[in-house]
Amino acid sequence: MSESYLANHVKELQPSGIRKFFDLASQMENVISLGVGEPDFVTPWNVIEASYHSLEQGYTAYTANAGLIELREEIGKYLRETFSISYNPEDQILVTVGASQAIDLALRAIVNAGDEVIVVEPCFVSYSPTISLAGGVSVSVSATADNEFKVTPEQIEAAITPRTKAIVLCSPNNPTGSVLSKEELYEIAQVVQKHDLIVLSDEIYAELAYDEAVSSIASVDGMEERTIVISGFSKSFAMTGWRLGYAVGPVAIMQAMTKIHQYTMMCAPTMAQHGALEALRHGNESVREMKTSYRQRRNFVVKALNEMGLSCHLPGGAFYVFPSIKETGYSSEEFAQRLLEEERVAVVPGQVFGESGEGYIRCSYATSIKQLDEAMKRMNRFVKRNSETNEP
Ligand code: PMP
């Protein structure tokens, strides 16, 4: 009955396919989860301590709407040194409640009713629902395995209509781990400029690139004025629960985002901002250690998957692999369901990340080598058993 009170655009939203799976897994025993998209590390101790200290010193009130000025300055310095992109902490940097809020604010700030926003699937599950909530229409383009799940400029151009306002890019990517090179970003930027679009560049995994340094599309000539860079502390500093992210971009857009933020959130959590300041000032070593460990796990898992016949490209970043399960003849949903029931390993069906994810599963390797080893043994058993009985 109370459903009749719901707004239509909310009724139409589907619950996240990832959650559904985890509710199922949480009712079972002895499950190894390769499902969750978060680090297995605890936040570095110096970051926790800095946050404690801020509380001891009585920093328990709101900060400026846009975030602590020292933190914004530190974010500006980090972006300048890492990606050669330059933003003024006064009016171009906004500290948010996770990258999630930054994505929401960016879309609400730029989308008019009916505007189209291009998303490159397979992609993070929040983009399309957030576009709908902002009144926009998401238009998907499929990145495919034959191009290592990287979108091409031609694909983007083909999806552009007179209603297209923006495109969401994510590199390194969730769920595929693909990284767009500097040259690939340059080519995409040419299409974006030709059609006068804005880019939402989700760079939350930028610190987790294993083979070459990540570039930001904002660093391409002419792109700083049409790019909103989204990032945060969840992945690189193992701070998912702290809920801290940020957005940087052109002044007018950042002012609009700050206005929405001011009315709907006031500011990001103060103690988390003090922790983040420490993370940026003294967190390099911890990031390096975590990265070394992720790289080792990535190599281990990719080898194991290919050996069991699930073909898998070597992803350049993030902490996911995206192997094909087509050989088994199962849909990604059936594969994940059966693997969970028969061998107690939780993975995410690729189809929840968009249609082009069908035929693949996402496995997170942000868990110990010991757990990964056991998970790969179980998966191998499952694949061997099922490829004997299951006609593709
Ligand atoms: N973007 C991507 C691509 C993600 O994978 C995630 C988290 N899974 C987020 C944004 C949201 O991160 P946060 O915890 O900072 O809200």
Residues whose N, C-alpha, C, O or C-beta is under 5 A from the ligand:
A	BS01	PMP	G37 V97 G98 A99 S100 F124 C170 N174 D202 I204 G232 S234 T240 L244 G245
